[in-house]
């Protein structure tokens, strides 16, 4: 069809099938254990399930304007500065979105113009970068250094230019497990004020913290509260990744337009599932979240021991539920080679580290997800040790 106007968009040329999906398909092909995809397969709390079921059975109609928050936001008691320390008006400063990824997309559509540059720390979560590319923004990368995934402030200053409009953070971070400290965030806050930047903060793993660490939300820092867009949800916390209920919290100047975009793109998150999440927030007390931390600390320690015995090296993650491990002892010239060799030898799927870097880097790394039921995790560990 030479000369035809029936072509894919230029934008679509930048979108490639994610290595995470590729490894999931390959894992299914060999009947392996999938530690590649970050789908939490834990049991959904009964309070959450029952509330969603009751909403469906009652035929409840949940209709609200795009500018207003749905039940999960109102139930969160933002006005009381809850877990993350953010004080917000749930009616004007919280937007319930189609998952946290949908919230980030709507925020980017609302505040970024084509050509705007956004600072991204790598290793990064692929959806973050793909979202920026989808709105024609330009990622600028600052590399975090293992084992503690620290950054050099000089590297950060070097990438900031006249087109820079935002910093994009993920804390706790996928894939590294890094938790930005209060000191690091204070430094980033000062930089954001100095260069007049937005701060986009993905905090979907805020309840997954280890070894006594505390979650610090950039949006709770007074210096940058009015310029921070906090993106999160309960997909991981309640093991409901497929429900697509997330939220954004921002100053009402930004939240109104984020809400308009969300209405345009998604209309709303599924109404009965919103009711389920709202009831979970209201009914589950601190013991639930303490139990979550204890359970995932145990899972982290189980997979860490097996990986180290199998020859991998890494620092234990401070948060989230991934281990980004040095796999240079495995044969192969790239992370994808090493991931495929591991899958063939053990039947355990991991994500090649290159999926989390822009231009080189990560070839010696593999990411393992341990948000799995105990028996699945134990089977993965047994396979890793047999193939070591």
Number of C-alpha atoms within 10 A of each C-alpha: 6 5 6 6 7 8 8 8 8 8 11 10 8 10 12 8 7 12 20 19 13 13 24 19 14 17 22 13 9 13 11 19 21 27 25 25 20 20 18 21 15 15 12 16 17 12 17 23 19 15 20 22 15 14 18 16 10 10 10 12 10 14 9 13 12 22 22 20 25 26 20 27 27 19 18 19 17 21 13 12 13 12 15 17 17 22 17 23 19 22 15 19 25 30 32 34 34 25 25 25 22 23 30 29 24 28 25 22 21 19 14 19 14 13 15 18 23 26 22 24 23 23 25 24 18 18 14 19 20 17 19 23 18 18 19 18 23 21 24 20 20 21 19 18 12 15 15 16 18 14 16 11 13 9 13 18 12 10 16 20 11 8 12 21 22 25 23 20 22 26 24 27 26 27 28 32 26 24 28 23 15 15 9 13 16 16 12 19 25 13 17 20 14 9 16 14 20 23 26 25 22 27 23 26 24 25 21 26 24 19 11 8 12 17 22 21 24 30 26 18 17 11 15 21 21 17 23 27 29 28 27 25 29 25 22 23 20 21 17 23 19 10 18 22 28 27 27 29 30 26 18 17 12 19 23 20 19 32 29 18 22 27 20 12 14 15 16 25 21 15 19 22 22 26 26 26 30 23 21 25 21 15 13 13 10 10 9 13 15 12 11 17 19 16 14 20 19 13 19 23 14 16 21 23 12 19 22 13 14 18 16 20 18 18 16 19 27 24 31 29 27 25 27 29 25 20 26 18 12 17 14 16 11 17 25 23 15 25 28 22 17 21 23 16 14 20 22 28 31 30 30 27 27 21 24 26 19 17 8 10 17 24 22 22 28 28 29 25 25 29 24 21 13 15 9 16 21 16 14 25 23 15 20 22 16 11 15 16
